Amino acid sequence: MTYFIALIHKQPDSGFGISFPDVPGVTAVADTLDEAMREAAIVLGFAFEDWQGEHPVPRTLDALRQDPEFLEHSADAVVAAVTPAPGLADAA
């Protein structure tokens, strides 16, 4: 099963925001963490349906931890693994 590492951010006066280091520009936002995780899977699936060119190759968490930019962006984030929603697209 293919999954992508996601960064989950939450500010005191905002919803939960999710971004994907290996899929730039794809984000999800929701009021609760459960909703955000569902939305993240859906948005990832839709992104791959319309993706131009080769799908991004997901890096492992160990590989991401070697990337200084990932370390900076993940400093105040929860890290999760998200699989694209089934039936929307076959990722990677």
C-alpha positions in Angstrom: 0.0 0.0 0.0 1.4 3.4 -1.0 1.2 6.1 1.6 2.6 9.7 1.8 3.9 11.3 4.9 1.7 14.2 6.0 2.4 17.2 8.3 -0.5 18.2 10.5 -0.5 21.8 11.9 -3.0 23.4 14.3 -3.0 26.9 15.5 -5.1 27.9 18.5 -7.7 29.8 16.5 -7.7 27.7 13.3 -8.6 24.3 11.9 -6.3 21.5 11.2 -4.1 21.9 8.2 -2.4 19.0 6.4 0.4 19.2 3.8 2.5 16.6 2.1 6.2 17.2 1.7 6.4 14.9 -1.3 3.3 16.4 -3.0 3.8 20.1 -3.1 0.7 22.3 -3.3 -1.7 19.6 -2.1 -3.3 20.5 1.2 -6.4 19.8 3.3 -8.1 21.7 6.1 -10.8 20.8 8.4 -12.3 21.6 11.8 -11.4 18.3 13.5 -8.4 16.0 13.2 -10.7 13.1 12.1 -12.2 15.3 9.3 -8.7 16.5 8.3 -7.4 13.0 7.9 -10.4 12.0 5.8 -10.0 15.1 3.7 -6.3 14.5 3.3 -6.9 11.1 1.8 -9.6 12.5 -0.6 -7.5 15.5 -1.7 -4.5 13.2 -2.3 -6.6 10.9 -4.5 -8.0 13.8 -6.5 -4.6 15.3 -6.9 -3.3 12.1 -8.5 -6.4 11.9 -10.8 -5.3 15.2 -12.4 -1.6 14.9 -12.0 0.4 15.9 -15.0 3.5 13.7 -15.6 4.9 11.1 -13.3 3.3 10.8 -9.8 5.6 11.9 -7.0 7.5 9.1 -5.3 6.9 9.1 -1.6 9.9 9.1 0.7 10.2 7.1 3.9 10.1 8.9 7.2 13.7 8.1 7.6 14.6 9.7 4.3 12.5 12.7 5.1 14.3 13.2 8.4 17.5 13.6 6.4 16.0 16.6 4.6 16.6 19.9 6.4 13.5 21.5 4.9 11.3 18.7 6.3 12.9 19.1 9.7 12.1 22.8 9.7 8.5 22.3 8.6 7.8 19.3 10.9 9.2 21.0 14.0 5.8 21.9 15.4 3.7 19.4 13.4 2.2 16.0 14.0 3.5 13.5 11.4 1.1 11.0 9.9 0.9 8.5 6.9 -1.9 9.0 4.5 -3.0 6.7 1.7 -4.8 8.2 -1.2 -8.6 7.5 -1.1 -9.4 4.3 -2.9 -11.3 4.5 -6.2 -10.1 8.0 -6.9 -6.7 7.2 -8.4 -3.9 4.7 -8.3 -0.9 6.6 -6.8 2.7 5.7 -7.6 
